């Protein structure tokens, strides 16, 4: 068994032994870079040192020096920085130039660099879907225009058609872009990067109204005979 005499600290590494019981745990910052070795106890028990690579490239040589007592010599190259001592089920810890080292009651060693949390990957904020835009159509029905969080023009547009009392008649999207109810056609049309919502009065001769999907504002209107029906196109689906 090697001598337990402590070697004077040769750098600014500071150590302390904290007796807090065999189940002591030291919290490590989430996301920080750290090195951990808690699987060298068997070799330590046989009297041979266990060498642990620390987070900054230094090493710790761990020895069992008595019942419930472990020591870890910290080296930077061939230079011995200090010795951590864990006795009676306590935890020993040290720090130097941003490096933190912990010697556990079972001889395991954990180390990490301070400020490691700064390298934590940034989490992209999830896009939030805007509130639906409410449009009162010429037929008296209501259209609620809603897009997913990517915004209008991104492919997640959807129009829900309902009666004034809130009864839903059906919905259309860019995969099923049109529907007909009681002679009226409702249609989603892509215009470049924009999407428009078109309402066509098939019973009244083809008058049509075009709304901007994002704002719900009326941007175009065509009277009977203006060819609106031919340009907007007829509906292909049906609402109940």
N, C-alpha and C positions, 0 to 999 in steps of 0.2 A: 504494500500500500504506500503510495507516495506521501510525502510530507504535506501537511495542510497549511504550512506557513504561507501567508499572503505575500506576494511580490508587490512592491510599491508601484503605484500607477505611474506610467511613463508618458501619458498624454493627458488630455482633458477628459478621458472617459471616467464618468462617475458611476458608482455602484451603490446599491442599497439592498439589504435583505429584509423582506417583509414576511413575518410569520403570520399567516392567515388561515392555516389549516390545509389539509391535503387536497381539498377540492378547490383551491384558489384558482381563479381564472383572470387573465389580463386581457382587456378588450383591445382589439386591433382595428384601426380605422378601416371602414369599408372602402374598397377600391384602391387601397395603398399597395405598393409593391412590397412583398415580404417573403422571407424564406422560413421554412418550418421544418424541424426534424424532431419528432417525438418517438422515433422508432430506433433508438440506439441503446436502450436500457439494458438489453441482454448482453451486448458487448461490454458495456460499462461494468456490469455486475461481474464479469470475468476478469476485471482488473485492467483491461486495455482501454486506451482512450478512444473516444468516438469523435471524429472530426466532422464538424458541421460548417458548410459554406454559408456565410452571412450575406445579408442583402446588398452590402456595398463591395463584396468581394473578399473581405477579411474572413478569418476562420475562427472557430471556437473549438478547443480540444476539451472534451468533457470527461471527467473522471468521477468514479464513486470513491469517496474518501472515508466512508463510515456508514453506520446504520442511519438511514434517512438523511444522508448528507452527500451532496454533489458539488463539484467545483468545475468551472469552465474557464480555461485560460484563453484570452482573446488575443489573437495575433493579426498584425497587418504586415504581411511578408514575414520577415524573420524577427520583427520587433514585437515584443510582448507588451500589450497595452494595459491589461489589468486582469484580475481574476474575480469572477462572480462566484458567490458561495450560497448554496441553498441548504438550509439545515432545518431539521424538525418539521418537515412538510411545508416550509415557507417558500416564497418566490424571491429570486434575486433579479435585479434589473440594472441596466447601465445604458449610457448614451454618450455619443461623441460625434460632433460634426453632422448632426442629423440622423445618425444611425442609432436605433434603439434595439437593445438585446434583452431577452428575458430567459432566465434559466428556471425551468419548471421543477416542482418537487420530485418528479420521476426522472430527471436528467435530460428531458427534452429541451431543445433550444428553439426560440422563435426570434426573428429579427425583421425589421422593416425600416424604411427610410421615412423620416418626417416629410410632410408635404406631398406624400404619394397621392393623397386625395386630389391634388391639382390635376393629375393625369387621368382622372376618371372620365371615361367617354361621355360625351354630351348626348343626352337623350333628346331626340327630335320631338318637339311638341306635336301632339296629334291634332290634325286639323278638325275644327269644330264646324259642324254643318250649320249654315245660317238658318234663321227662322223662315218658314214658308211665306211666300208672297201671295196675298189674297186678291183675286181679280173677280169683279162682278161682271159677267158677260152679258151681251145684248139679249140673250134669251132668258135672263133672270137667274140663271144657274151660277154657281160659284166654282171657280178653279183655284186650287192651292198649288202654287208652283214651288217645288222644293228641289234643291241640289244637295249632293253629298258634300263633305267637308272640302273637297277639291275645288268647289265653286262651279259656276255656270260654264258650260263649254267643255267640261272634263269628262263627260259621258255618264254622269250620275243623275241627270235631270229626270224629274218625274212630275206629272200633273195629275192631281186627284180632282175628279169632277163630282160635285154634290148639288143637292137641291138647297134652296135657301134655309130650310129647317135643319140642315146638317146631314140629311140622309145621303150616304155616299152611293153614287151610281157606278163608279168604276175609276180606273186609272190608266194612264198611258206613260210610256217611257221611250227612250231612243231605240230600244229593241222592238217594241210594239208601239210605233209612233202615232197611230191614229185610231179613232173610234167614232162611231155614229150613234146618236140617240135622238129619236123623235125628229129625224130629218136634219139635225144639226151635226156638223162634223167638227171634231176637235183633233188637232194635229200638232206634233212637235217637229220643227224643221231646223236642221243645222244650216247656218249661214256663215261659212268660214269658221272662225273660232267662237262664234256666238250661236245661241240657240233661241229660236222664236216660237211662240205659242200662237197658233192660228185657229180662229173660230170661223166657220163657214155656215151661212144660213142656206141650206139646200132647199128648204120649203119656200123661201122668199125669193128665189131666183139666183142665188149665188153670191150675195153680198158677203164680204169677209172683213175680219178685224185681226190685226197682227199686233202681238204684245211682246215687248222685250222680256225675256225669261227672268233675268236677274232682278229687274226693278218692278215688273208688272205693268209698266207704262204702255199705253197705246202708241205705237209708232207708225202704223199704217192703217188705212181703211179704204175699202173699195165698195162702190155702190153697185147696184144691179146693172149688168151690161158692160162693166168695165173689164171683164175678162178675169176677174179675181178667181172665179172658180177654176178656170183652166190653169192659172199659175199656181194656186195653192194646192190643187189636187183633191181628189175625192177620198173620203175615209174608207179604210179597208176593214176595220174591226167594228165591234158593236158594244155598246153599254146596255146593261139590262134596263 
